[in-house]
Amino acid sequence: MDIKRPPKWERILKKTALSFAVFIGAALTFGFVVQLRRDAEFHHSRPPPGSFVEVDGRRVNFRLRGAGDFTFVLEAGLGDYGNSWDTLEPALAGLGRVFVYDRAGLGWSDESPYPRTARQIAVELHGVLETAHVPKPYILVGHSIGGISQTLYATLYPKEVAGLLLIDPATEDQFKKLPRPPALVAWVFPQISRAAAFGIPQFLFKSSDPVQNLTSHVQTSGAELRAFMNTATTREYRPLDLGSIPITVLTAGDYGGMPGRSDSEKKAAWEMWSSLHEELLTASSSKIRSHKIVAGATHYIYRDQPATVIDAARELVDNIVAAASARAGREKPGPR
């Protein structure tokens, strides 16, 4: 019995599809092997810049330097890690102790099996500080998305916190008030990190910093972004309550980094961004509250104008010390 052959076009289509599948499979295999080798070479040739502490069976890389009555605890923004503070850390150490670390899965720190929510990051930071015996009280410093976890830390462990210094911080409700990015962009950037093991996001958005090209670093950054966007877009926002913790918020004055938007749209978005920062002050009942707009600085204020951040930190410390001295004077019993 004769078997009727498929039409020529169908045979060509099948061959093309098979060739394409083979090509994609080969490319993914090649990318996986190359990325695996890059990760291994990095960890072999790049010693960690600090020490390690083990928390819940995983290692966390950290540095502690300086001396003083307070410890500045630095939390980096999305995709950043401890070394991103290199321009600020030495100068800040002149005001007190400085604690810098890599969040779980970033830099040289081991990955965490728990969700990358801001609350979880705050809880993990507390475990690191306790295990490493970092002296209290803390002045929590947070940049961008790191500002959210630092404010949550202050609500969870208020007795440990002497003050907050937030550098152009993100807020949990910003996507409810600010213009949202295009739907495709909002989906692609959080999801593409899942392909980090194959080197795809590293190829498309290669960083000059080899740490930021590590598989674990890219995957964790994506997980943090997905957790943040999920919280910011789906959960009902609950106003912060910082009690009487002193707070300083720095807002970048340069709002030019919004491609595809008109000048009027950029200005309107920046004004809302600044108002969100102003609202953060209302979360504290302390008399030590300050909101400063840093003219000419981009989102990375601490890199653009580190002296401005140091001045803000110094002012915050001086005000905290002065307030404590005033309280001590009022509480001191008079002569009998």
Secondary structure, DSSP 8 states (H G I E B T S, - for coil): -------HHHHHHHHHHHHHHHHHHHHHHHHHHHHHHHHHHHHHH---SSEEEEETTEEEEEEEE--SS-EEEEE--TT--GGGGTTTHHHHTTTSEEEEE--TTSTTS---SS---HHHHHHHHHHHHHHTT--S-EEEEEETTHHHHHHHHHHHSGGGEEEEEEES---TTHHHHS----HHHHHHHHHHGGGGGGTHHHHHS--SSGGGGSHHHHHHHHHHHHHHHHHHHHS-------TT--EEEEEES-----TT--HHHHHHHHHHHHHHHHHHHTT---S-EEEEEETT--S-HHHH-HHHHHHHHHHHHHHHHHHHHHHHHHHS----
